């Protein structure tokens, strides 16, 4: 009887290198790479890691702008049996240093535009990769391999570090239970935590993502979000698992994104709601050739129904909204199910279970609101070195089975479709009644002048809390409109929501604080109204 171990992602990518050969796997602004070259280069990276003393389960951190080298490092680290730790480039230097220390990284790779931000640490090797242009300098020249950023002294050049590492497959056994990556949470509601996934979980996750997004060997998937994000990993690993091609940009720019869709014949992409909103509002959107698009995925935060309807009507392709957590809960609203359910985020993917809990952790019936909990075959292993946080994130059901808490409030309808009401921490309690800001925000986004919005709770001497709307206008700015516009929007909104949902005021803002994956940082919006809280 044959006893062949199931292949993991490194094995599958190596197989693609053999059989897909010269087919493109990465297309970037500066160059392209085929499958055979990717396989050889990631073998070199793995062998160089091993030669440098990296051991099984060592954490390898990356503070890098989007580039081919980062995509290669992700796979090379996997092949070496080490743990990939991609770091959010938008965090402060102190936060980046804290994540590197928390992970206990043995090595740090950084593009030259970020290398100067990382201070030397005892026992941590630092390797500098040629810098890339920022998202605001898409046409500028990149610093090449072997060149150095003038402020990044003391780093070893990436080309020198690779040296003469061999292209033969590394002789490292990798099991499904071995650690694959640590991705730090966005920190939208607290301090970032390292979310650990095993190789088996990552493989199953990539399979389920590829199925949900209809990814295939002919896919050309556009990535405009940072490769430190789980959103980007969904596009990267799902596309590569299918044998497709990733078109990698250095950041999100509306004009560049539209031009890339047309020029590169993009079939798939994954972006956050605010990015889709900006694409739809861009004057050249209507005249851009988007005929190659087959599937666009919205993820990261709830897609307003009005924006979802515009996407469906104008993109002329399948639109999938995905709700999920990096920890391992995932649902998708399939295109064939969207009609009449634009406010829903769909049903659980195959292998995912969902339940809704009340305030006493008891499951509730369909239609009732509560915290969303889930189980999946690709759930996280744990929070890195945080057993207490891991325990807090788990709910044990009557049968002794562990479920992941999401911290989100939602409800399931009679057919099993999930509706997100809000973050648990964003809930407004006014006069003892629960008010879900997302409900008010969905109405606000229907106003013809509202480009972005957020509703938060502010102190009220009568009700405890009252909702306040913060609005970014479309096109013309604050100087052209002023307070009269805010009063008009307030009156318009309060005529369309329930009595308890009426906002006390509308304030106009030039922009709203978001993390790099588009999530609103509501704690920053609330802070000025709750001094000392």
TORLOGU-629496 format. One record per residue (C-alpha): x, y, z; residue in one letter. Coordinates in steps of 0.5 Angstrom, whole numbers, padded with zeros to 4 digits, always signed. Layout:
XYZa...
//
This chain:
+0000+0000+0000x+0003+0007-0002x+0004+0011+0004x+0006+0018+0001x+0005+0024+0005x+0001+0030+0003x+0004+0036+0000x+0005+0042+0003x+0005+0049+0000x+0013+0049-0001x+0012+0042-0004x+0007+0044-0009x+0010+0051-0011x+0016+0046-0013x+0012+0042-0017x+0010+0048-0021x+0017+0050-0022x+0018+0043-0025x+0012+0043-0029x+0010+0050-0031x+0017+0052-0032x+0017+0059-0036x+0010+0061-0035x+0010+0067-0031x+0009+0067-0023x+0010+0074-0021x+0010+0081-0026x+0012+0087-0022x+0014+0094-0025x+0021+0092-0025x+0021+0085-0028x+0018+0079-0028x+0019+0072-0026x+0017+0065-0028x+0016+0059-0024x+0022+0055-0026x+0026+0061-0023x+0022+0062-0017x+0023+0055-0015x+0031+0056-0016x+0031+0062-0013x+0027+0060-0007x+0031+0054-0006x+0037+0059-0006x+0034+0063+0000x+0033+0057+0004x+0040+0054+0003x+0043+0061+0005x+0038+0061+0011x+0041+0054+0013x+0048+0056+0012x+0047+0062+0016x+0045+0058+0022x+0038+0059+0022x+0034+0053+0025x+0028+0049+0025x+0022+0054+0027x+0027+0060+0027x+0023+0066+0026x+0025+0071+0020x+0022+0078+0020x+0021+0082+0014x+0020+0090+0014x+0019+0091+0007x+0016+0095+0001x+0012+0090-0004x+0017+0087-0009x+0019+0081-0012x+0024+0079-0007x+0019+0079-0001x+0015+0074-0005x+0021+0070-0006x+0023+0070+0001x+0016+0068+0004x+0017+0062+0000x+0024+0061+0001x+0023+0061+0009x+0018+0056+0009x+0022+0051+0005x+0028+0052+0010x+0023+0050+0016x+0023+0057+0019x+0017+0062+0021x+0016+0068+0016x+0014+0074+0020x+0012+0080+0015x+0011+0086+0019x+0007+0092+0017x+0011+0098+0014x+0006+0103+0017x+0007+0102+0024x+0012+0106+0028x+0019+0105+0029x+0018+0103+0036x+0012+0098+0034x+0016+0095+0029x+0022+0094+0034x+0017+0091+0039x+0014+0086+0034x+0021+0084+0032x+0023+0083+0039x+0016+0079+0041x+0017+0074+0035x+0025+0073+0038x+0027+0074+0030x+0034+0071+0028x+0034+0075+0022x+0031+0081+0019x+0030+0083+0012x+0029+0090+0010x+0028+0094+0004x+0033+0100+0004x+0027+0105+0005x+0026+0101+0011x+0033+0099+0014x+0034+0105+0017x+0028+0104+0022x+0031+0098+0025x+0036+0098+0030x+0042+0093+0031x+0040+0088+0036x+0044+0082+0039x+0044+0076+0036x+0039+0078+0030x+0042+0078+0023x+0040+0084+0019x+0040+0083+0011x+0038+0089+0007x+0034+0088+0000x+0034+0093-0005x+0029+0099-0004x+0023+0100-0008x+0019+0106-0009x+0014+0108-0005x+0006+0108-0007x+0007+0115-0008x+0013+0115-0013x+0011+0109-0017x+0015+0111-0023x+0022+0113-0019x+0028+0109-0020x+0029+0103-0015x+0035+0102-0011x+0038+0095-0014x+0041+0089-0010x+0048+0091-0008x+0046+0098-0007x+0045+0101+0000x+0041+0106+0003x+0046+0112+0006x+0042+0111+0013x+0043+0104+0013x+0050+0102+0015x+0051+0096+0018x+0047+0092+0014x+0049+0086+0010x+0047+0087+0002x+0042+0081+0000x+0046+0079-0006x+0052+0078-0002x+0048+0074+0003x+0045+0070-0002x+0052+0069-0005x+0053+0062-0008x+0048+0059-0005x+0046+0053-0009x+0039+0052-0012x+0038+0044-0010x+0032+0043-0006x+0034+0044+0001x+0034+0037+0005x+0029+0040+0011x+0023+0035+0013x+0017+0040+0014x+0011+0037+0017x+0004+0040+0017x+0004+0041+0025x+0010+0045+0024x+0009+0053+0024x+0009+0057+0018x+0008+0064+0019x+0006+0069+0025x+0002+0075+0022x+0001+0081+0027x-0006+0083+0028x-0008+0090+0026x-0009+0093+0033x-0015+0096+0031x-0018+0095+0038x-0012+0094+0042x-0004+0092+0042x-0002+0087+0036x-0002+0080+0037x+0002+0075+0033x-0003+0070+0030x+0001+0063+0029x-0001+0059+0023x+0002+0052+0022x+0003+0049+0015x-0003+0045+0015x-0007+0051+0016x-0004+0055+0011x-0005+0050+0006x-0012+0048+0007x-0014+0056+0008x-0011+0057+0001x-0015+0051-0002x-0021+0054+0001x-0019+0061-0001x-0018+0059-0009x-0025+0055-0009x-0029+0061-0006x-0025+0066-0011x-0025+0061-0017x-0018+0062-0018x-0015+0058-0023x-0008+0057-0027x-0010+0062-0032x-0011+0067-0027x-0008+0074-0026x-0009+0077-0019x-0007+0084-0018x-0004+0085-0011x-0004+0093-0009x-0004+0092-0001x+0002+0090+0003x+0005+0083+0003x+0005+0083+0010x-0003+0083+0010x-0007+0077+0011x-0011+0080+0005x-0005+0080+0000x-0003+0073+0003x-0010+0070+0000x-0009+0073-0007x-0002+0071-0007x-0002+0063-0004x-0009+0062-0007x-0007+0064-0014x+0000+0061-0013x-0004+0054-0011x-0008+0054-0017x-0002+0056-0022x-0004+0063-0024x+0000+0069-0024x+0001+0075-0019x+0001+0082-0021x+0005+0086-0016x+0005+0093-0015x+0008+0097-0010x+0002+0100-0007x-0005+0103-0008x-0006+0109-0013x-0012+0110-0017x-0009+0111-0023x-0004+0106-0023x-0009+0101-0021x-0014+0102-0027x-0008+0102-0032x-0005+0096-0029x-0012+0092-0030x-0012+0094-0037x-0005+0093-0039x-0004+0087-0035x-0011+0084-0037x-0012+0083-0029x-0017+0077-0028x-0018+0077-0020x-0016+0082-0015x-0017+0083-0007x-0018+0090-0004x-0021+0094+0002x-0028+0097+0001x-0025+0104+0001x-0020+0103-0005x-0026+0100-0009x-0030+0107-0007x-0024+0111-0009x-0024+0107-0016x-0031+0108-0017x-0031+0115-0016x-0025+0116-0020x-0027+0120-0027x-0023+0115-0031x-0026+0109-0028x-0032+0109-0033x-0027+0109-0039x-0022+0104-0037x-0022+0097-0040x-0024+0092-0035x-0026+0087-0039x-0021+0082-0037x-0024+0082-0030x-0027+0075-0027x-0027+0076-0020x-0026+0082-0015x-0026+0081-0008x-0028+0086-0002x-0025+0084+0005x-0022+0088+0011x-0028+0091+0013x-0036+0091+0011x-0037+0093+0004x-0043+0098+0005x-0049+0096+0001x-0049+0102-0004x-0042+0101-0006x-0043+0093-0007x-0049+0095-0011x-0045+0100-0015x-0039+0095-0016x-0044+0089-0019x-0047+0094-0024x-0041+0097-0026x-0035+0092-0026x-0039+0087-0030x-0036+0081-0027x-0037+0077-0020x-0036+0081-0014x-0035+0077-0008x-0035+0080-0001x-0031+0076+0004x-0032+0077+0012x-0026+0074+0016x-0021+0074+0021x-0013+0072+0021x-0015+0068+0027x-0019+0063+0022x-0026+0065+0021x-0028+0066+0014x-0035+0067+0010x-0036+0069+0003x-0042+0072-0001x-0042+0069-0007x-0044+0072-0013x-0051+0068-0015x-0053+0069-0007x-0052+0077-0007x-0059+0079-0010x-0063+0081-0005x-0058+0080+0001x-0053+0086-0001x-0052+0087+0007x-0050+0080+0008x-0043+0077+0008x-0045+0071+0006x-0044+0064+0009x-0039+0060+0012x-0034+0057+0007x-0034+0049+0007x-0030+0047+0013x-0032+0053+0017x-0038+0053+0023x-0041+0059+0025x-0045+0061+0032x-0048+0067+0035x-0047+0068+0043x-0051+0072+0047x-0048+0076+0053x-0048+0070+0057x-0044+0066+0052x-0051+0062+0050x-0052+0060+0043x-0058+0065+0040x-0063+0063+0035x-0063+0066+0028x-0065+0073+0027x-0062+0075+0034x-0056+0079+0035x-0049+0077+0039x-0042+0075+0038x-0040+0071+0032x-0036+0065+0034x-0033+0060+0029x-0029+0054+0028x-0025+0052+0022x-0020+0047+0019x-0015+0053+0018x-0016+0056+0025x-0010+0059+0028x-0005+0055+0032x-0005+0060+0038x-0003+0068+0039x+0005+0068+0040x+0007+0067+0047x+0001+0070+0049x-0003+0064+0053x-0008+0068+0057x-0010+0072+0050x-0011+0065+0047x-0015+0063+0052x-0019+0069+0052x-0020+0068+0045x-0023+0061+0045x-0030+0059+0047x-0032+0052+0049x-0039+0049+0047x-0043+0044+0051x-0039+0038+0047x-0032+0041+0049x-0030+0044+0042x-0026+0050+0042x-0029+0056+0038x-0026+0062+0036x-0029+0069+0038x-0029+0074+0033x-0030+0080+0037x-0036+0082+0032x-0043+0083+0033x-0047+0080+0028x-0054+0075+0026x-0055+0069+0022x-0062+0069+0018x-0066+0063+0017x-0062+0061+0011x-0056+0062+0015x-0053+0068+0012x-0049+0072+0016x-0050+0080+0017x-0045+0084+0021x-0047+0089+0026x-0041+0092+0029x-0035+0091+0033x-0037+0089+0040x-0032+0095+0042x-0036+0100+0038x-0043+0098+0040x-0046+0104+0043x-0051+0104+0049x-0055+0109+0049x-0061+0109+0054x-0060+0102+0055x-0061+0100+0048x-0056+0097+0043x-0054+0102+0037x-0050+0099+0032x-0046+0104+0028x-0045+0100+0022x-0053+0101+0021x-0053+0108+0021x-0046+0108+0017x-0050+0104+0011x-0055+0109+0011x-0050+0115+0011x-0046+0112+0005x-0053+0113+0001x-0052+0120+0001x-0050+0123-0006x-0044+0127-0002x-0042+0122+0003x-0035+0119+0001x-0033+0116+0007x-0036+0116+0014x-0036+0113+0021x-0041+0113+0027x-0038+0113+0034x-0041+0114+0041x-0040+0120+0045x-0042+0122+0052x-0049+0124+0053x-0051+0127+0060x-0058+0124+0059x-0057+0117+0055x-0050+0116+0057x-0048+0115+0050x-0050+0118+0043x-0048+0117+0036x-0044+0122+0032x-0043+0122+0025x-0036+0124+0022x-0036+0125+0014x-0031+0126+0009x-0035+0129+0003x-0034+0127-0004x-0030+0131-0009x-0030+0138-0007x-0027+0139+0000x-0029+0143+0007x-0027+0150+0004x-0033+0150-0001x-0038+0147+0003x-0038+0148+0011x-0043+0147+0016x-0049+0148+0012x-0047+0142+0009x-0046+0138+0015x-0053+0140+0018x-0056+0138+0011x-0053+0131+0012x-0055+0131+0019x-0063+0132+0017x-0063+0128+0011x-0060+0122+0015x-0064+0123+0022x-0070+0122+0017x-0068+0115+0015x-0066+0112+0021x-0070+0110+0027x-0071+0115+0033x-0066+0112+0037x-0061+0112+0032x-0061+0119+0030x-0054+0123+0031x-0053+0129+0035x-0049+0132+0030x-0045+0131+0023x-0038+0133+0023x-0034+0134+0017x-0027+0131+0016x-0022+0132+0011x-0020+0124+0012x-0021+0119+0017x-0016+0115+0020x-0015+0108+0018x-0010+0102+0018x-0006+0100+0012x-0011+0095+0010x-0017+0100+0010x-0020+0099+0017x-0022+0105+0021x-0019+0106+0027x-0025+0108+0031x-0021+0108+0038x-0017+0114+0035x-0024+0118+0033x-0027+0117+0040x-0021+0119+0044x-0022+0126+0044x-0029+0125+0046x-0027+0121+0052x-0021+0124+0056x-0018+0119+0061x-0022+0113+0058x
//
